[in-house]
Amino acid sequence: MLTTANTTSANQKGVLKFQFKTFEKLPVKIWDDSKEASVHVARSIALAIRQKQQDGEKIVLGLATGSSPIKVYQELVRLHREDGLSFQNVVTFNLDEYYPMEKDAEQSYWRFMHEHLFDHVDIPKENIHIPDGTIEMEKVQSYCDWYEKQIKLAGGLDIQILGIGRTGHIGFNEPGSWESSTTRMVRLDGLTRQDAIKDFIKEENVPTRAITMGIASIMQARTIYLLAWGQHKSDIVREAVEGPVTASVPSSFLQKHNNIRVVLDRAAAEQLTRNTAPWLCGMCNWTEELACQAVVWVSQRTGKPILKLTNEDYNEHGLSELMLEENGAYDLNIKIFNRLQHTISGWPGGKGHADDSTRPERAIPAKKRCIIFSPHPDDDVISMGGTFMRLVDQGHEVHVAYQTSGNIAVHDHDAQRFAEFLLEYGKGQGFLNDEIEKSYKKVIKFLKNKKLGEPDIQEVRSIKGLIRRGEARAGARYSGVGDNQIHFLDMPFYETGKVRKGDIGEADIQIVADLIEKVQPHQVYAAGDLADPHGTHRVCLDAIFAAFDRLKEKKWMKDCWLWLYRGAWHEFPIHEIDMAVPMSPDQVMRKQRAIFMHQSQKDSAPFPGEDAREFYQRAKERNKATAETYRKLGLAEYEAMEAFARWKFDWQ
Ligand code: F6R
């Protein structure tokens, strides 16, 4: 059961009673969330700026772009506006820039830095240095030498901010980069280019090259902060922090720096040994959940089902302490086996009038009101389509609420097809007046001439949103929901017309709170996918938390349980699952058909991210993998399973 500000349990404070070993070769600081962490880093930078000011000196900052430092820059801007922090003595050098890249292009790092920081503070323009993506090819090398020299002339970097790519890159120093490398032109790794698709719309548009400061340039900084947020960074963070120093993980070179701090949120720290196997690092405070994590871990390591694990298996895996606490393997195995067994239920809304003492949901009321919140118009069926249909089939009043329009993820050619359809249909039926005809023609003309990354005009956004609305309605109807229980929330934070969304606002929270208040549900299902802290799923979840907080005094809220599901990619670790809903082969097929209703997302979704599989394939394979994991632990064998974790508020 999830009870803190994060979904990871074992890394909660207090797991270790006494630490005797660390696997970490870099100093790591873990914060509850990226905002808190970023504020702290920004304040350390501000302090350094002010100290230099007092001494009448300049300070040289090495800066990064990307999602990781955004909140640090936001706090620096706030400190400038509200706290009088001046940037007059600040000199900056940015790590990198795509090549070729015009300064004012939507995706340029030049533009990024101005929009997020420089335009909002009093830094003298001549103090700003960002690698120039417009330099002619033959002059690039001498330009890079010049850039490197400028850093030295400025006195060297006092503080360097870094993000980390999923390839392990820092700057754009991709795997294979030399430790002695300095500023130069590089080729981007395939994975890095895939991660950049969200900014460039299509892979073909992502530049293949960049100019970047080298490993040696970065290592010369006097202080380094490496920032990483979100679960999608957790594997590479482990490699950089716990792995060997190797050119195949360029960030691992940072282990040789003598003044670096790795700043993580809980999700990015998830794969560090202190979280995956804290018993290897010290003496633990053994809760049942931690014991469950340990049992699953030993079972997976030995390849044995839980009920076959022996005292020796535990002892050989550093768990003799747990054996002492639990009176040996036999009792522990049965306890954890039963715990997992009780998470499995084909009655996600509770089984009316049955004994519910070992079931994940309450029996009463037998017919519940449920709201399924779906961040995008297809997350409901992709992530919990099987459970959705079971809830309906078992007679609960199921509402589905699409939180955003999802318009950004519709191809231009689809929108054009619909606009042409409307135009021709209107002409054929003879109801086109001048104004309507003009509007359709405007859309078609805009789409034909649209430039790379150009935000859609309002009419196009509307058509794209309607395409997704129609698909969502079809998916929900197929799942058995009546039209008056389908809600489109169109949360405003999403409507920027760009891939980057706005911040969560009052209106977003109120829209969610209004629906909850209207339905007064016993169950709310929400996407608890924390992989991307800046992503739409996270903002949608934050709006739900804020709405719960707003409504918590209402009497009926005491009975409103929040169930989290994970998006298309990651599943919860087994010990965090509170309810696993099995699916038969037929149910898997029904779920697949519901996903097929989302035609605009088929074959090649505009933002496939790191995974080229279609959504139905991702969902199917993930649900099968969850069932397979349960089977290997020695539990019953099902075709597929959808998993949920209950979020328990301290006021419930
Ligand atoms: C950006 C840069 C890159 C990013 C890294 C992480 O200037 O040099 O190394 O820091 O790719 O990107 P985000 O923060 O977007 O995850």
Boltz pocket constraint, residues with backbone or C-beta under 6 A from the ligand:
constraints:
  - pocket:
      binder: B
      contacts: [[A, 63], [A, 64], [A, 65], [A, 66], [A, 67], [A, 68], [A, 69], [A, 95], [A, 96], [A, 162], [A, 163], [A, 164], [A, 165], [A, 166], [A, 169], [A, 170], [A, 171], [A, 172]]
      max_distance: 6.0
